[in-house]
């Protein structure tokens, strides 16, 4: 059984990580989140569950308004060929969540450490970040340094890289 939001909160508490959670109607898109989230302070985010041609899995986490070139992202991250979106079945298998609830908190369920977490450097400029706590009927606020500590504690030390914005020069072999 995948971890529940309560399991996640207990894990955060064990790590001494401060967190606050707000309950709301289910949110499936960034647009819905903007309309219904109210006045939750901090950076609001989007999460891309991706896999490369060799089936390596990446969770790319960025600010909700970040522009990410999916065609060139594999070059930035050193992946094997272009990315495609991971299936709902793979998402459930590795992160224990369904589409619409993807979050870096989901790596609590990736006990085999198959997911590489990439946090966009621009998003990490926010002191407080907001994610669904494994369920899209809630939003949990957490400090950026505490997010990194949580990810490290689950065996997923994040890569903090510039994934949004202008693309580096294309490689001639791509």
TORROLUM-325974 format. One record per atom (N, C-alpha, C, O): residue in one letter; atom name; x negated, y, z. Coordinates in Angstrom, 2 decimals. Layout:
BEGIN
PT resn name       X       Y       Z
PT    a   CA       X       Y       Z
...
# end
This chain:
BEGIN
PT resn name       X       Y       Z
PT    x    N   -0.83   -1.19    0.00
PT    x   CA    0.00    0.00    0.00
PT    x    C   -0.87    1.25    0.00
PT    x    O   -1.82    1.35    0.79
PT    x    N   -0.56    2.20   -0.88
PT    x   CA   -1.33    3.44   -0.86
PT    x    C   -1.06    4.24    0.41
PT    x    O   -0.04    4.07    1.07
PT    x    N   -2.00    5.11    0.74
PT    x   CA   -1.86    5.97    1.91
PT    x    C   -0.64    6.89    1.74
PT    x    O   -0.32    7.32    0.64
PT    x    N    0.00    7.17    2.84
PT    x   CA    1.14    8.09    2.87
PT    x    C    0.63    9.48    3.24
PT    x    O   -0.51    9.62    3.69
PT    x    N    1.46   10.51    3.07
PT    x   CA    1.04   11.83    3.56
PT    x    C    0.66   11.79    5.04
PT    x    O   -0.29   12.47    5.45
PT    x    N    1.37   11.02    5.85
PT    x   CA    1.04   10.94    7.27
PT    x    C   -0.33   10.30    7.49
PT    x    O   -1.07   10.72    8.38
PT    x    N   -0.67    9.29    6.67
PT    x   CA   -2.00    8.69    6.74
PT    x    C   -3.07    9.72    6.38
PT    x    O   -4.11    9.79    7.02
PT    x    N   -2.79   10.52    5.36
PT    x   CA   -3.72   11.57    4.96
PT    x    C   -3.91   12.58    6.09
PT    x    O   -5.04   12.94    6.42
PT    x    N   -2.81   13.04    6.68
PT    x   CA   -2.91   14.02    7.76
PT    x    C   -3.70   13.45    8.94
PT    x    O   -4.49   14.16    9.57
PT    x    N   -3.50   12.18    9.24
PT    x   CA   -4.24   11.54   10.32
PT    x    C   -5.74   11.49    9.99
PT    x    O   -6.57   11.70   10.87
PT    x    N   -6.07   11.20    8.72
PT    x   CA   -7.48   11.18    8.31
PT    x    C   -8.10   12.57    8.43
PT    x    O   -9.23   12.70    8.90
PT    x    N   -7.37   13.60    8.02
PT    x   CA   -7.86   14.97    8.16
PT    x    C   -8.06   15.31    9.63
PT    x    O   -9.07   15.92   10.00
PT    x    N   -7.11   14.92   10.47
PT    x   CA   -7.23   15.18   11.91
PT    x    C   -8.46   14.48   12.50
PT    x    O   -9.18   15.07   13.30
PT    x    N   -8.69   13.21   12.10
PT    x   CA   -9.86   12.48   12.60
PT    x    C  -11.16   13.18   12.23
PT    x    O  -12.14   13.12   12.97
PT    x    N  -11.17   13.84   11.08
PT    x   CA  -12.35   14.56   10.62
PT    x    C  -12.43   15.97   11.23
PT    x    O  -13.40   16.69   10.99
PT    x    N  -11.42   16.35   12.00
PT    x   CA  -11.40   17.68   12.60
PT    x    C  -11.15   18.77   11.58
PT    x    O  -11.60   19.91   11.74
PT    x    N  -10.41   18.42   10.53
PT    x   CA  -10.12   19.37    9.45
PT    x    C   -8.76   20.00    9.68
PT    x    O   -7.75   19.31    9.80
PT    x    N   -8.75   21.32    9.72
PT    x   CA   -7.52   22.09    9.87
PT    x    C   -6.74   22.05    8.56
PT    x    O   -7.31   22.19    7.48
PT    x    N   -5.42   21.87    8.67
PT    x   CA   -4.56   21.84    7.48
PT    x    C   -3.17   22.29    7.87
PT    x    O   -2.74   22.09    9.01
PT    x    N   -2.46   22.89    6.94
PT    x   CA   -1.08   23.33    7.15
PT    x    C   -0.27   22.87    5.95
PT    x    O   -0.73   22.97    4.81
PT    x    N    0.93   22.37    6.20
PT    x   CA    1.75   21.82    5.13
PT    x    C    3.13   22.48    5.13
PT    x    O    3.75   22.68    6.17
PT    x    N    3.59   22.80    3.92
PT    x   CA    4.91   23.37    3.70
PT    x    C    5.70   22.38    2.86
PT    x    O    5.18   21.83    1.88
PT    x    N    6.95   22.13    3.24
PT    x   CA    7.84   21.24    2.49
PT    x    C    8.67   22.08    1.52
PT    x    O    9.07   23.20    1.84
PT    x    N    8.94   21.53    0.32
PT    x   CA    9.70   22.24   -0.71
PT    x    C   10.32   21.21   -1.65
PT    x    O   10.01   20.02   -1.55
PT    x    N   11.19   21.65   -2.56
PT    x   CA   11.71   20.70   -3.56
PT    x    C   10.57   20.12   -4.40
PT    x    O    9.50   20.71   -4.47
PT    x    N   10.79   18.97   -5.03
PT    x   CA    9.74   18.37   -5.85
PT    x    C    9.26   19.34   -6.94
PT    x    O   10.06   20.01   -7.59
PT    x    N    7.93   19.38   -7.12
PT    x   CA    7.32   20.22   -8.15
PT    x    C    6.51   19.32   -9.06
PT    x    O    5.70   18.52   -8.59
PT    x    N    6.72   19.45  -10.36
PT    x   CA    6.03   18.59  -11.32
PT    x    C    5.05   19.34  -12.21
PT    x    O    4.15   18.73  -12.79
PT    x    N    5.21   20.66  -12.32
PT    x   CA    4.34   21.44  -13.20
PT    x    C    3.84   22.68  -12.48
PT    x    O    4.38   23.08  -11.45
PT    x    N    2.80   23.28  -13.04
PT    x   CA    2.28   24.53  -12.48
PT    x    C    3.36   25.60  -12.54
PT    x    O    3.49   26.39  -11.60
PT    x    N    4.15   25.65  -13.62
PT    x   CA    5.21   26.66  -13.75
PT    x    C    6.23   26.51  -12.62
PT    x    O    6.63   27.51  -12.02
PT    x    N    6.65   25.29  -12.33
PT    x   CA    7.59   25.08  -11.23
PT    x    C    6.96   25.50   -9.91
PT    x    O    7.63   26.08   -9.06
PT    x    N    5.69   25.21   -9.73
PT    x   CA    5.00   25.58   -8.50
PT    x    C    5.00   27.09   -8.30
PT    x    O    5.24   27.57   -7.19
PT    x    N    4.74   27.82   -9.37
PT    x   CA    4.74   29.29   -9.26
PT    x    C    6.09   29.81   -8.83
PT    x    O    6.18   30.73   -8.02
PT    x    N    7.15   29.21   -9.36
PT    x   CA    8.50   29.68   -9.06
PT    x    C    8.96   29.35   -7.65
PT    x    O    9.70   30.13   -7.05
PT    x    N    8.54   28.22   -7.11
PT    x   CA    9.11   27.72   -5.86
PT    x    C    8.20   27.73   -4.65
PT    x    O    8.66   27.45   -3.54
PT    x    N    6.93   28.04   -4.80
PT    x   CA    6.02   27.87   -3.68
PT    x    C    6.15   28.95   -2.62
PT    x    O    5.68   28.76   -1.50
PT    x    N    6.76   30.07   -2.95
PT    x   CA    6.88   31.12   -1.95
PT    x    C    5.58   31.84   -1.76
PT    x    O    4.87   32.14   -2.73
PT    x    N    5.25   32.12   -0.54
PT    x   CA    4.08   32.94   -0.21
PT    x    C    2.98   32.12    0.44
PT    x    O    2.42   32.54    1.45
PT    x    N    2.67   30.98   -0.10
PT    x   CA    1.58   30.16    0.43
PT    x    C    0.26   30.80    0.00
PT    x    O   -0.02   30.88   -1.20
PT    x    N   -0.54   31.26    0.96
PT    x   CA   -1.80   31.92    0.59
PT    x    C   -2.85   30.94    0.07
PT    x    O   -2.77   29.74    0.31
PT    x    N   -3.82   31.48   -0.64
PT    x   CA   -4.93   30.68   -1.13
PT    x    C   -4.82   30.36   -2.60
PT    x    O   -3.88   30.78   -3.27
PT    x    N   -5.81   29.63   -3.10
PT    x   CA   -5.85   29.24   -4.50
PT    x    C   -4.89   28.10   -4.78
PT    x    O   -4.85   27.11   -4.06
PT    x    N   -4.13   28.26   -5.84
PT    x   CA   -3.21   27.21   -6.28
PT    x    C   -3.83   26.54   -7.50
PT    x    O   -4.53   27.19   -8.27
PT    x    N   -3.58   25.27   -7.66
PT    x   CA   -4.43   24.45   -8.51
PT    x    C   -3.67   23.56   -9.48
PT    x    O   -2.46   23.37   -9.39
PT    x    N   -4.44   23.03  -10.43
PT    x   CA   -3.95   21.97  -11.30
PT    x    C   -4.99   20.87  -11.29
PT    x    O   -6.18   21.11  -11.05
PT    x    N   -4.54   19.66  -11.55
PT    x   CA   -5.39   18.48  -11.46
PT    x    C   -5.23   17.67  -12.73
PT    x    O   -4.12   17.34  -13.13
PT    x    N   -6.35   17.34  -13.36
PT    x   CA   -6.34   16.57  -14.60
PT    x    C   -6.95   15.20  -14.34
PT    x    O   -8.12   15.10  -13.96
PT    x    N   -6.16   14.16  -14.56
PT    x   CA   -6.61   12.78  -14.37
PT    x    C   -7.02   12.25  -15.75
PT    x    O   -6.17   12.00  -16.60
PT    x    N   -8.32   12.09  -15.95
PT    x   CA   -8.87   11.81  -17.27
PT    x    C   -9.72   10.55  -17.28
PT    x    O  -10.25   10.13  -16.25
PT    x    N   -9.86    9.97  -18.47
PT    x   CA  -10.80    8.86  -18.64
PT    x    C  -11.53    9.04  -19.96
PT    x    O  -10.99    9.58  -20.92
PT    x    N  -12.78    8.58  -19.97
PT    x   CA  -13.57    8.72  -21.19
PT    x    C  -13.49    7.43  -21.99
PT    x    O  -12.77    6.50  -21.62
PT    x    N  -14.24    7.37  -23.09
PT    x   CA  -14.16    6.21  -24.00
PT    x    C  -14.67    4.91  -23.37
PT    x    O  -14.32    3.82  -23.83
PT    x    N  -15.50    5.02  -22.32
PT    x   CA  -15.99    3.82  -21.64
PT    x    C  -15.20    3.53  -20.37
PT    x    O  -15.63    2.74  -19.53
PT    x    N  -14.02    4.16  -20.24
PT    x   CA  -13.08    3.94  -19.13
PT    x    C  -13.56    4.51  -17.80
PT    x    O  -13.03    4.14  -16.75
PT    x    N  -14.56    5.40  -17.82
PT    x   CA  -14.93    6.11  -16.60
PT    x    C  -13.81    7.11  -16.29
PT    x    O  -13.28    7.74  -17.20
PT    x    N  -13.46    7.24  -15.01
PT    x   CA  -12.31    8.05  -14.62
PT    x    C  -12.78    9.31  -13.91
PT    x    O  -13.66    9.27  -13.05
PT    x    N  -12.18   10.42  -14.28
PT    x   CA  -12.51   11.72  -13.71
PT    x    C  -11.24   12.39  -13.22
PT    x    O  -10.19   12.31  -13.86
PT    x    N  -11.34   13.05  -12.07
PT    x   CA  -10.29   13.93  -11.59
PT    x    C  -10.88   15.33  -11.62
PT    x    O  -11.75   15.66  -10.81
PT    x    N  -10.40   16.15  -12.54
PT    x   CA  -10.88   17.51  -12.70
PT    x    C   -9.88   18.44  -12.04
PT    x    O   -8.69   18.43  -12.38
PT    x    N  -10.36   19.24  -11.08
PT    x   CA   -9.50   20.09  -10.27
PT    x    C   -9.91   21.54  -10.51
PT    x    O  -11.08   21.89  -10.36
PT    x    N   -8.93   22.37  -10.88
PT    x   CA   -9.22   23.76  -11.22
PT    x    C   -8.08   24.66  -10.74
PT    x    O   -7.02   24.17  -10.35
PT    x    N   -8.31   25.96  -10.79
PT    x   CA   -7.25   26.91  -10.48
PT    x    C   -6.11   26.74  -11.47
PT    x    O   -6.33   26.36  -12.62
PT    x    N   -4.89   27.02  -11.02
PT    x   CA   -3.71   26.79  -11.84
PT    x    C   -3.75   27.52  -13.18
PT    x    O   -3.15   27.06  -14.15
PT    x    N   -4.43   28.66  -13.24
PT    x   CA   -4.47   29.45  -14.47
PT    x    C   -5.76   29.26  -15.25
PT    x    O   -6.01   29.98  -16.22
PT    x    N   -6.59   28.30  -14.85
PT    x   CA   -7.86   28.05  -15.54
PT    x    C   -7.62   27.56  -16.96
PT    x    O   -6.71   26.77  -17.21
PT    x    N   -8.43   28.04  -17.88
PT    x   CA   -8.40   27.57  -19.26
PT    x    C   -9.52   26.55  -19.41
PT    x    O  -10.70   26.87  -19.26
PT    x    N   -9.13   25.32  -19.73
PT    x   CA  -10.09   24.23  -19.85
PT    x    C  -10.02   23.66  -21.25
PT    x    O   -8.94   23.26  -21.71
PT    x    N  -11.14   23.63  -21.93
PT    x   CA  -11.22   23.08  -23.28
PT    x    C  -11.36   21.56  -23.17
PT    x    O  -12.46   21.05  -22.96
PT    x    N  -10.25   20.86  -23.30
PT    x   CA  -10.29   19.40  -23.16
PT    x    C  -11.10   18.73  -24.26
PT    x    O  -11.67   17.66  -24.05
PT    x    N  -11.17   19.36  -25.44
PT    x   CA  -11.94   18.77  -26.53
PT    x    C  -13.44   18.79  -26.25
PT    x    O  -14.17   17.91  -26.72
PT    x    N  -13.91   19.77  -25.50
PT    x   CA  -15.33   19.89  -25.22
PT    x    C  -15.73   19.54  -23.79
PT    x    O  -16.92   19.55  -23.46
PT    x    N  -14.75   19.23  -22.95
PT    x   CA  -15.03   18.97  -21.54
PT    x    C  -15.98   17.79  -21.34
PT    x    O  -16.80   17.81  -20.42
PT    x    N  -15.87   16.78  -22.17
PT    x   CA  -16.75   15.62  -22.02
PT    x    C  -18.22   16.02  -22.13
PT    x    O  -19.07   15.42  -21.46
PT    x    N  -18.52   17.01  -22.95
PT    x   CA  -19.91   17.47  -23.07
PT    x    C  -20.36   18.12  -21.77
PT    x    O  -21.47   17.88  -21.30
PT    x    N  -19.51   18.95  -21.20
PT    x   CA  -19.85   19.64  -19.94
PT    x    C  -20.15   18.63  -18.83
PT    x    O  -21.02   18.86  -18.00
PT    x    N  -19.42   17.54  -18.83
PT    x   CA  -19.51   16.59  -17.72
PT    x    C  -20.40   15.38  -18.04
PT    x    O  -20.60   14.52  -17.18
PT    x    N  -20.92   15.30  -19.24
PT    x   CA  -21.79   14.19  -19.60
PT    x    C  -21.04   12.88  -19.73
PT    x    O  -21.60   11.81  -19.48
PT    x    N  -19.78   12.94  -20.11
PT    x   CA  -18.97   11.73  -20.26
PT    x    C  -19.24   11.07  -21.60
PT    x    O  -19.86   11.65  -22.49
PT    x    N  -18.77    9.84  -21.73
PT    x   CA  -18.94    9.07  -22.96
PT    x    C  -17.77    9.33  -23.89
PT    x    O  -16.73    8.69  -23.78
PT    x    N  -17.94   10.25  -24.80
PT    x   CA  -16.89   10.57  -25.76
PT    x    C  -15.79   11.41  -25.14
PT    x    O  -15.77   11.67  -23.94
PT    x    N  -14.88   11.83  -26.00
PT    x   CA  -13.81   12.73  -25.57
PT    x    C  -12.90   12.07  -24.53
PT    x    O  -12.77   10.85  -24.45
PT    x    N  -12.30   12.95  -23.73
PT    x   CA  -11.39   12.49  -22.69
PT    x    C   -9.99   12.24  -23.25
PT    x    O   -9.56   12.87  -24.21
PT    x    N   -9.30   11.33  -22.62
PT    x   CA   -7.85   11.18  -22.78
PT    x    C   -7.27   11.18  -21.38
PT    x    O   -7.99   10.98  -20.40
PT    x    N   -5.98   11.40  -21.28
PT    x   CA   -5.34   11.38  -19.97
PT    x    C   -5.21    9.94  -19.50
PT    x    O   -4.86    9.05  -20.28
PT    x    N   -5.49    9.72  -18.22
PT    x   CA   -5.31    8.39  -17.64
PT    x    C   -3.84    8.06  -17.56
PT    x    O   -3.00    8.94  -17.38
PT    x    N   -3.51    6.80  -17.67
PT    x   CA   -2.11    6.36  -17.64
PT    x    C   -1.53    6.47  -16.23
PT    x    O   -2.26    6.56  -15.24
PT    x    N   -0.21    6.47  -16.18
PT    x   CA    0.48    6.50  -14.89
PT    x    C    0.13    5.26  -14.06
PT    x    O    0.00    5.34  -12.84
PT    x    N   -0.03    4.12  -14.73
PT    x   CA   -0.39    2.89  -14.01
PT    x    C   -1.78    2.99  -13.41
PT    x    O   -1.99    2.59  -12.26
PT    x    N   -2.74    3.53  -14.16
PT    x   CA   -4.09    3.70  -13.64
PT    x    C   -4.11    4.72  -12.50
PT    x    O   -4.82    4.54  -11.51
PT    x    N   -3.33    5.76  -12.66
PT    x   CA   -3.22    6.78  -11.60
PT    x    C   -2.71    6.15  -10.30
PT    x    O   -3.25    6.41   -9.23
PT    x    N   -1.67    5.33  -10.41
PT    x   CA   -1.12    4.67   -9.23
PT    x    C   -2.14    3.69   -8.65
PT    x    O   -2.31    3.61   -7.43
PT    x    N   -2.82    2.95   -9.52
PT    x   CA   -3.81    1.97   -9.06
PT    x    C   -4.95    2.64   -8.29
PT    x    O   -5.34    2.16   -7.22
PT    x    N   -5.47    3.74   -8.81
PT    x   CA   -6.65    4.36   -8.21
PT    x    C   -6.34    5.42   -7.16
PT    x    O   -7.01    5.49   -6.13
PT    x    N   -5.33    6.26   -7.42
PT    x   CA   -5.04    7.37   -6.51
PT    x    C   -3.80    7.14   -5.64
PT    x    O   -3.58    7.86   -4.67
PT    x    N   -3.00    6.15   -5.99
PT    x   CA   -1.81    5.87   -5.20
PT    x    C   -0.73    6.92   -5.34
PT    x    O    0.10    7.08   -4.45
PT    x    N   -0.72    7.64   -6.47
PT    x   CA    0.29    8.68   -6.71
PT    x    C    0.84    8.53   -8.12
PT    x    O    0.26    7.86   -8.97
PT    x    N    1.99    9.17   -8.32
PT    x   CA    2.63    9.20   -9.63
PT    x    C    2.35   10.54  -10.30
PT    x    O    1.97   11.50   -9.63
PT    x    N    2.54   10.61  -11.62
PT    x   CA    2.37   11.91  -12.29
PT    x    C    3.21   12.98  -11.59
PT    x    O    4.34   12.73  -11.17
PT    x    N    2.64   14.17  -11.47
PT    x   CA    3.30   15.25  -10.75
PT    x    C    2.81   15.38   -9.32
PT    x    O    3.06   16.39   -8.66
PT    x    N    2.11   14.36   -8.84
PT    x   CA    1.59   14.39   -7.47
PT    x    C    0.07   14.23   -7.43
PT    x    O   -0.50   13.99   -6.37
PT    x    N   -0.59   14.36   -8.58
PT    x   CA   -2.04   14.18   -8.64
PT    x    C   -2.71   15.26   -7.79
PT    x    O   -2.33   16.43   -7.83
PT    x    N   -3.70   14.84   -7.02
PT    x   CA   -4.35   15.70   -6.06
PT    x    C   -5.70   15.11   -5.67
PT    x    O   -5.87   13.89   -5.74
PT    x    N   -6.65   15.94   -5.28
PT    x   CA   -7.91   15.35   -4.81
PT    x    C   -7.73   14.51   -3.55
PT    x    O   -8.57   13.66   -3.25
PT    x    N   -6.64   14.73   -2.81
PT    x   CA   -6.38   13.90   -1.63
PT    x    C   -6.16   12.44   -2.02
PT    x    O   -6.33   11.55   -1.19
PT    x    N   -5.79   12.18   -3.27
PT    x   CA   -5.53   10.82   -3.72
PT    x    C   -6.73    9.90   -3.65
PT    x    O   -6.57    8.68   -3.63
PT    x    N   -7.95   10.46   -3.62
PT    x   CA   -9.12    9.58   -3.56
PT    x    C   -9.20    8.82   -2.25
PT    x    O  -10.02    7.91   -2.11
PT    x    N   -8.35    9.17   -1.28
PT    x   CA   -8.28    8.37   -0.06
PT    x    C   -7.90    6.93   -0.40
PT    x    O   -8.21    6.00    0.35
PT    x    N   -7.23    6.74   -1.54
PT    x   CA   -6.80    5.41   -1.99
PT    x    C   -7.80    4.73   -2.91
PT    x    O   -7.64    3.54   -3.20
PT    x    N   -8.81    5.44   -3.37
PT    x   CA   -9.79    4.87   -4.30
PT    x    C  -10.94    4.25   -3.51
PT    x    O  -12.04    4.80   -3.44
PT    x    N  -10.67    3.10   -2.94
PT    x   CA  -11.65    2.44   -2.07
PT    x    C  -12.83    1.86   -2.85
PT    x    O  -13.87    1.57   -2.26
PT    x    N  -12.68    1.69   -4.17
PT    x   CA  -13.78    1.18   -4.99
PT    x    C  -14.62    2.32   -5.57
PT    x    O  -15.59    2.06   -6.29
PT    x    N  -14.26    3.55   -5.28
PT    x   CA  -15.01    4.74   -5.71
PT    x    C  -15.18    4.80   -7.22
PT    x    O  -16.27    5.04   -7.72
PT    x    N  -14.09    4.56   -7.94
PT    x   CA  -14.13    4.59   -9.41
PT    x    C  -13.92    6.00   -9.97
PT    x    O  -14.27    6.27  -11.12
PT    x    N  -13.35    6.89   -9.17
PT    x   CA  -13.00    8.23   -9.65
PT    x    C  -14.14    9.21   -9.32
PT    x    O  -14.60    9.29   -8.19
PT    x    N  -14.56    9.95  -10.34
PT    x   CA  -15.50   11.05  -10.15
PT    x    C  -14.69   12.32  -10.00
PT    x    O  -13.91   12.67  -10.88
PT    x    N  -14.87   13.02   -8.89
PT    x   CA  -14.13   14.25   -8.63
PT    x    C  -14.98   15.44   -9.08
PT    x    O  -16.14   15.57   -8.68
PT    x    N  -14.39   16.29   -9.91
PT    x   CA  -15.06   17.49  -10.39
PT    x    C  -14.21   18.69   -9.97
PT    x    O  -13.05   18.81  -10.36
PT    x    N  -14.81   19.57   -9.18
PT    x   CA  -14.14   20.78   -8.72
PT    x    C  -14.68   21.96   -9.52
PT    x    O  -15.89   22.17   -9.58
PT    x    N  -13.78   22.71  -10.14
PT    x   CA  -14.21   23.87  -10.93
PT    x    C  -14.82   24.92  -10.02
PT    x    O  -14.24   25.28   -8.99
PT    x    N  -15.99   25.42  -10.39
PT    x   CA  -16.70   26.41   -9.58
PT    x    C  -15.85   27.65   -9.34
PT    x    O  -15.89   28.22   -8.25
PT    x    N  -15.09   28.08  -10.33
PT    x   CA  -14.25   29.27  -10.16
PT    x    C  -13.18   29.04   -9.09
PT    x    O  -12.88   29.95   -8.32
PT    x    N  -12.60   27.86   -9.05
PT    x   CA  -11.60   27.53   -8.03
PT    x    C  -12.22   27.57   -6.64
PT    x    O  -11.58   27.98   -5.67
PT    x    N  -13.47   27.15   -6.54
PT    x   CA  -14.14   27.07   -5.24
PT    x    C  -14.49   28.44   -4.68
PT    x    O  -15.04   28.53   -3.58
PT    x    N  -14.20   29.50   -5.41
PT    x   CA  -14.37   30.85   -4.87
PT    x    C  -13.29   31.19   -3.87
PT    x    O  -13.46   32.11   -3.06
PT    x    N  -12.17   30.46   -3.89
PT    x   CA  -11.09   30.67   -2.92
PT    x    C  -11.48   30.02   -1.59
PT    x    O  -11.96   28.89   -1.57
PT    x    N  -11.28   30.74   -0.50
PT    x   CA  -11.58   30.19    0.82
PT    x    C  -10.59   29.09    1.20
PT    x    O  -10.95   28.13    1.87
PT    x    N   -9.34   29.24    0.77
PT    x   CA   -8.28   28.28    1.07
PT    x    C   -7.72   27.77   -0.25
PT    x    O   -7.49   28.54   -1.19
PT    x    N   -7.51   26.45   -0.32
PT    x   CA   -6.99   25.81   -1.52
PT    x    C   -5.74   25.02   -1.16
PT    x    O   -5.57   24.59   -0.02
PT    x    N   -4.86   24.82   -2.14
PT    x   CA   -3.57   24.18   -1.91
PT    x    C   -3.37   23.00   -2.85
PT    x    O   -3.57   23.10   -4.06
PT    x    N   -2.96   21.87   -2.27
PT    x   CA   -2.73   20.65   -3.03
PT    x    C   -1.52   19.90   -2.46
PT    x    O   -1.18   20.05   -1.29
PT    x    N   -0.89   19.10   -3.33
PT    x   CA    0.14   18.18   -2.83
PT    x    C   -0.55   17.12   -1.96
PT    x    O   -1.59   16.59   -2.35
PT    x    N    0.01   16.82   -0.80
PT    x   CA   -0.58   15.78    0.06
PT    x    C   -0.04   14.38   -0.31
PT    x    O    0.59   13.72    0.51
PT    x    N   -0.30   13.96   -1.55
PT    x   CA    0.11   12.65   -2.08
PT    x    C    1.60   12.61   -2.43
PT    x    O    2.11   11.55   -2.81
PT    x    N    2.29   13.72   -2.31
PT    x   CA    3.73   13.80   -2.53
PT    x    C    4.03   15.21   -3.00
PT    x    O    3.62   16.18   -2.37
PT    x    N    4.76   15.33   -4.13
PT    x   CA    4.98   16.65   -4.69
PT    x    C    6.15   17.42   -4.06
PT    x    O    6.63   18.40   -4.63
PT    x    N    6.59   16.97   -2.89
PT    x   CA    7.60   17.72   -2.14
PT    x    C    6.96   18.52   -1.00
PT    x    O    7.65   19.07   -0.15
PT    x    N    5.63   18.58   -1.01
PT    x   CA    4.90   19.31    0.01
PT    x    C    3.66   19.94   -0.62
PT    x    O    3.16   19.48   -1.64
PT    x    N    3.18   21.00    0.03
PT    x   CA    1.90   21.59   -0.34
PT    x    C    1.08   21.75    0.93
PT    x    O    1.56   22.29    1.93
PT    x    N   -0.16   21.28    0.89
PT    x   CA   -1.06   21.36    2.04
PT    x    C   -2.18   22.32    1.72
PT    x    O   -2.82   22.24    0.67
PT    x    N   -2.42   23.24    2.65
PT    x   CA   -3.51   24.21    2.55
PT    x    C   -4.69   23.69    3.35
PT    x    O   -4.54   23.18    4.46
PT    x    N   -5.88   23.83    2.75
PT    x   CA   -7.11   23.33    3.38
PT    x    C   -8.25   24.27    2.97
PT    x    O   -8.25   24.80    1.86
PT    x    N   -9.20   24.46    3.84
PT    x   CA  -10.37   25.27    3.51
PT    x    C  -11.21   24.57    2.46
PT    x    O  -11.29   23.34    2.44
PT    x    N  -11.86   25.35    1.58
PT    x   CA  -12.65   24.75    0.50
PT    x    C  -13.78   23.88    1.04
PT    x    O  -14.05   22.81    0.49
PT    x    N  -14.45   24.31    2.12
PT    x   CA  -15.54   23.50    2.67
PT    x    C  -14.99   22.22    3.31
PT    x    O  -15.64   21.18    3.27
PT    x    N  -13.79   22.32    3.88
PT    x   CA  -13.16   21.13    4.46
PT    x    C  -12.74   20.15    3.37
PT    x    O  -12.79   18.94    3.57
PT    x    N  -12.32   20.67    2.22
PT    x   CA  -12.00   19.78    1.09
PT    x    C  -13.24   18.98    0.71
PT    x    O  -13.17   17.76    0.53
PT    x    N  -14.36   19.65    0.59
PT    x   CA  -15.61   18.97    0.23
PT    x    C  -15.94   17.92    1.30
PT    x    O  -16.34   16.81    0.98
PT    x    N  -15.79   18.28    2.56
PT    x   CA  -16.08   17.34    3.65
PT    x    C  -15.17   16.11    3.59
PT    x    O  -15.62   14.99    3.79
PT    x    N  -13.88   16.35    3.30
PT    x   CA  -12.94   15.24    3.15
PT    x    C  -13.37   14.33    2.00
PT    x    O  -13.42   13.11    2.16
PT    x    N  -13.68   14.93    0.85
PT    x   CA  -14.07   14.13   -0.31
PT    x    C  -15.33   13.31   -0.01
PT    x    O  -15.40   12.14   -0.37
PT    x    N  -16.30   13.92    0.63
PT    x   CA  -17.52   13.20    1.00
PT    x    C  -17.21   12.05    1.96
PT    x    O  -17.79   10.97    1.84
PT    x    N  -16.30   12.28    2.91
PT    x   CA  -15.94   11.24    3.88
PT    x    C  -15.26   10.04    3.22
PT    x    O  -15.33    8.93    3.74
PT    x    N  -14.61   10.26    2.07
PT    x   CA  -13.97    9.16    1.35
PT    x    C  -14.93    8.47    0.38
PT    x    O  -14.54    7.53   -0.31
PT    x    N  -16.17    8.94    0.33
PT    x   CA  -17.14    8.37   -0.59
PT    x    C  -17.08    8.97   -1.98
PT    x    O  -17.53    8.35   -2.95
PT    x    N  -16.51   10.18   -2.09
PT    x   CA  -16.37   10.86   -3.37
PT    x    C  -17.02   12.24   -3.33
PT    x    O  -16.32   13.25   -3.43
PT    x    N  -18.34   12.30   -3.17
PT    x   CA  -18.97   13.63   -3.15
PT    x    C  -18.64   14.34   -4.46
PT    x    O  -18.94   13.81   -5.54
PT    x    N  -18.04   15.52   -4.39
PT    x   CA  -17.58   16.16   -5.62
PT    x    C  -18.72   16.82   -6.39
PT    x    O  -19.72   17.25   -5.82
PT    x    N  -18.53   16.87   -7.68
PT    x   CA  -19.38   17.69   -8.54
PT    x    C  -18.69   19.05   -8.64
PT    x    O  -17.53   19.13   -9.03
PT    x    N  -19.40   20.10   -8.28
PT    x   CA  -18.85   21.45   -8.40
PT    x    C  -19.51   22.08   -9.61
PT    x    O  -20.69   22.41   -9.60
PT    x    N  -18.71   22.24  -10.66
PT    x   CA  -19.24   22.69  -11.95
PT    x    C  -18.27   23.66  -12.60
PT    x    O  -17.07   23.64  -12.32
PT    x    N  -18.80   24.51  -13.49
PT    x   CA  -17.97   25.41  -14.27
PT    x    C  -17.30   24.61  -15.38
PT    x    O  -17.94   24.28  -16.38
PT    x    N  -16.03   24.29  -15.21
PT    x   CA  -15.30   23.54  -16.25
PT    x    C  -14.29   24.42  -16.97
PT    x    O  -13.76   24.03  -18.01
PT    x    N  -14.03   25.60  -16.44
PT    x   CA  -13.12   26.51  -17.12
PT    x    C  -13.93   27.63  -17.76
PT    x    O  -15.11   27.83  -17.45
PT    x    N  -13.27   28.34  -18.66
PT    x   CA  -13.95   29.44  -19.32
PT    x    C  -14.56   29.02  -20.64
PT    x    O  -14.15   28.02  -21.23
PT    x    N  -15.55   29.78  -21.11
PT    x   CA  -16.11   29.52  -22.44
PT    x    C  -16.92   28.24  -22.45
PT    x    O  -17.51   27.82  -21.46
PT    x    N  -16.91   27.64  -23.61
PT    x   CA  -17.55   26.34  -23.81
PT    x    C  -19.02   26.51  -24.19
PT    x    O  -19.37   27.44  -24.91
PT    x    N  -19.88   25.59  -23.72
PT    x   CA  -21.27   25.63  -24.18
PT    x    C  -21.34   25.30  -25.68
PT    x    O  -20.37   24.81  -26.25
PT    x    N  -22.46   25.55  -26.28
PT    x   CA  -22.63   25.26  -27.70
PT    x    C  -22.38   23.79  -27.98
PT    x    O  -22.85   22.94  -27.22
PT    x    N  -21.66   23.47  -29.05
PT    x   CA  -21.38   22.07  -29.36
PT    x    C  -22.66   21.30  -29.68
PT    x    O  -23.61   21.84  -30.25
PT    x    N  -22.67   20.06  -29.31
PT    x   CA  -23.78   19.18  -29.62
PT    x    C  -23.56   18.63  -31.03
PT    x    O  -22.43   18.26  -31.36
PT    x    N  -24.57   18.57  -31.86
PT    x   CA  -24.37   18.14  -33.25
PT    x    C  -23.87   16.70  -33.39
PT    x    O  -23.34   16.35  -34.45
PT    x    N  -24.02   15.87  -32.38
PT    x   CA  -23.59   14.48  -32.48
PT    x    C  -22.14   14.26  -32.08
PT    x    O  -21.64   13.13  -32.17
PT    x    N  -21.45   15.31  -31.65
PT    x   CA  -20.06   15.14  -31.19
PT    x    C  -19.06   15.38  -32.30
PT    x    O  -17.86   15.28  -32.08
# end
